[in-house]
Amino acid sequence: MTISSNVSRNDYFDHPYRLDGRGRTAETDEDDHIRDLIHQVLFTSPGERVNRPDLGCGVAQLVFMPNSEALAAATQFLVQGALTRWLDAVIAVQKVDVLASDSTLAVTVSFTKRSTGEQLDMNFSSPWSV
């Protein structure tokens, strides 16, 4: 017997943690949860988490580096390695593109969701962009 419902099921807590309009823990869908996970890996610096000192790739530390093609290439390598290491059970990283332009470092992550096989592209920009 199959039960179907028009109600969308949210299985994940939203990040950052907050309360929703009902005063309960805010929930989110799988795509937003994956976006939150990728964001955490990208913008967490190694050594920042006490119980996971090697978590993250420290993209936020690049704010002090001169923006260049060399920085973009190094960032691409850093991001792809960190995502593969920390999120391999959730996503299969297909490609990471990094574009360095003026004061912005834009990262596009192309991946396949392991739960459904769906391919997605998500864009992230340096939080220090002007």
N, C-alpha and C positions, 0 to 999 in steps of 0.2 A: 504494500500500500504506500502510495506517495502522497505526502501532504505538501501542498504548495501554498505560498503566501505572497502577497504583494508587499509585505513589510520587509524592508531591507534590514539585514542582520548585521550589526556592528559587533565584531568580536575583539576589538583592540582598544586599549586605552589611548587617548590622544596624547600627543607630546607637543609642547611641554604640558605637564600635568596641570589640569584646571577643572573647575566645576562647571557643569552645563547650567542651563536655565532652570532646571528642576532641582538644582542643588546636589546632583549626583556627579560621580566621576564622568568626565566627558569621554565619549567613545568615538571611534572613527572606523572607516572601512579599510579593507586590505591595501588598496592602492595608496591611500594617505599614510597608512602605517609603514609601508615600505619606503615612502618618501621621507618620513620621519627617521627611519633607521639609517638611510643613506646620509641624510643631513647630519645625524649624530656621528657617523664614522668620519665624514669629511671635516667637520668643524670641531671635533674633539682632538686635543693635543695629546700625544703619548706622554704618560706620566700624570695626566689630569685625573684619572679615575683610580681610586685607592685599590680596589680589588681587581682591576684590569689595567695595570700600568702601561701595557703595550697596545691598548685599544686606541683606534683613531689613526688619522694620517696627518693631522696638524696643518691643514690647508690655511687656517686662520693665521698661522705664524708667517705666512708668506707676505703679509701686509708690509713687512719691512724690506722686502726684496724688490729690486728694480724689475718692472714688468717688461718681459721680453719673450721672444720665441723659445729661448733656452728654458726659461721659467715654465712656459706652457708645456714643453716636452717633459720636463722633470715632474710637473704636476700630473700629467697624464699617466706616467709610470707609477707615481705614488698612489694616486686615486685607484687605479685599476688593481694594484696589488692589495691595497687595504680592503676594498670592497670584496674582492675574491676571498681574502682571508677571513673576514668577519661575517659576511652575509652569504656565503656560498650555499648554505642550506635553504636560503629564502629566494635568492636570485642567481641567475647565471649571467655574468657580465659579458656582453657581446663586444662592446666598444665604448671607449671613453674619448671624447673630443674636448680639447681645451683650446680656447681662443683668448689670446692676450691682446687687448685693445685699449689704448690709453690707460686709464686707471682701473680698468675692469678685467677680472679674470673670470671667464664664463666656462662652466663645466657642463657638458651634456653626457649623460650616462645612458647607454642603450643596453637593455637587459631583457631577459626572459624570466617571467615569474615561474618558479618551480611548481607552485600549486596548480596552475592552470595552463601553462605553456604560452600564455599571452606575452607578446613582445611590446615593450614600452620604452619611451624616451623621456627622460626627465632632465630639466635644466636647473642648474644652481649657479648663482653668482657670488662672487666674493662679498662678504658682508661689509667690506670697507669701500665698496664702489661709490663713486661720486656721481 
